[in-house]
């Protein structure tokens, strides 16, 4: 078993656990934020009715002209708010859901890459491990930046398989027996390709997406706008949670953890 080095005595496992901890915290905060945004839209949807009710209440007829004028302004506000919410081309919440999916997946990918980068930087003989697993030009890394570049170069040698399977392969090379389920690997591929279309193809379903992820052909055709629902966010949140839990559990079982040094 390769041994880890360069660890801090007070936080000896930060190098391998911090990325997962940070990602989990981000996922939770991002999910809560989307819930708050949804609640805001629901509240806004009720504002026109409330304002119109207040502005047209019989008691308004019994108060002074200045007050009636203020209520007339409220009526105008109600009309403006309704117009904002009901714009047929806005799809406000769908845009929120798209941003949410991209953010969740970016956090998960960043966590995995950073953990592998730290493994390359801190595990003794990491470059020799990489050479033994297909990265013939791997060299020792003197910094996180170099480690990241070596990991990315290593990944590029394995680009004939799904990205999540590449992650599995690299983790296992470092003695971390990550094993994602077949369903999660397939779903991760779909989320990754949806994310690529949202960012790089103006949110339009591409032929590449549909060929690579055949299950999505029941939802979209080439050229369709990718419109997401709340269930897509929930599924992605659960998927990312399972992936991070799998990585964390595998780290615990790997033998890389070190006891905190006594003071």
Secondary structure, DSSP 8 states (H G I E B T S, - for coil): ---B-S--SSSTTHHHHHHHHHHHHHHHHHHHHHHHHHHHHHHHHHHHHHHHHHHT-GGGGGS-HHHHHHHHHHHHHHHHHHHHHT-TTT-HHHHHHHHHHHHHHHHHHHHHHHHHHHHHHHBTTHHHHHHHTT-TT----SSHHHHHHHHHHHHHTTTTS-HHHHHHHHHHHTT------HHHHHHHHHHHHHHHHHHHSTTB--HHHHHH-GGGGGT--TT-B----HHHHHHHHHHHHHHHHHHHHHHHTTT--------
